[in-house]
Amino acid sequence: MDTHVTNPTILMVPGLRDHVSEHWQTLLEASLPNTRSVAPLEHRKLSRAARVAALDKALAAIDGPVILVAHSAGVMITVHWARTHDRPIHGALLVTPADLESPMPPGYPTMDVLDDHGWLPMPREPLPFPSIVASSANDPLCSAQRATELAKCWGSLIVDLGKVGHLNPAAGYGPWPQAEALIDSLR
């Protein structure tokens, strides 16, 4: 059996808040073998181009197959990256994408700011790798209907997680055991 195919590297793609110690991505990275994360940005933190370049740099350091595990704006980083890069990806788990084309709640960047930093429009092209969009029924950053529309555009399987908010510490989530099962389904 080829262990490269059954044990791809898991690469976490965090959202705009980068690494939060209590976040399920950070906790999962610490608990799963062969898992890494895109390094946080020190400058140009809102720049889509800088975020995509950081993802590309993290991927360049990995030999063999990769499963991307993206959350929130990390999903948008992933789909923007996929439009312009051709490195094979084994699969992607795209968790509670942020709908950057709709007004964000207070405390988040405005659509004008996001547009100025290259985030809009959001890509709609099919992804060149298998993917799962895990959506929330009550996500303040993306309606379930919008997540389903995006999943269809990207050619992704949609998984309804129920009412989990934005699946982050503010919504009461640190550990998220279902992530492992969804990652395993992409192996």
Sequence and secondary structure as in RCSB ss.txt:
>XXXX:A:sequence
MDTHVTNPTILMVPGLRDHVSEHWQTLLEASLPNTRSVAPLEHRKLSRAARVAALDKALAAIDGPVILVAHSAGV
MITVHWARTHDRPIHGALLVTPADLESPMPPGYPTMDVLDDHGWLPMPREPLPFPSIVASSANDPLCSAQRATEL
AKCWGSLIVDLGKVGHLNPAAGYGPWPQAEALIDSLR
>XXXX:A:secstr
  HHHHS EEEEE  TT   TTSHHHHHHHHSTTEEE    SS TT HHHHHHHHHHHHHT  S EEEEEEEHHH
HHHHHHHHH     SEEEEEEE  TTS   TTS  HHHHHHTT  S   S  SS EEEEE TT TTS HHHHHHH
HHHHT EEEE  S TTSSGGGT S  THHHHHHHHH 
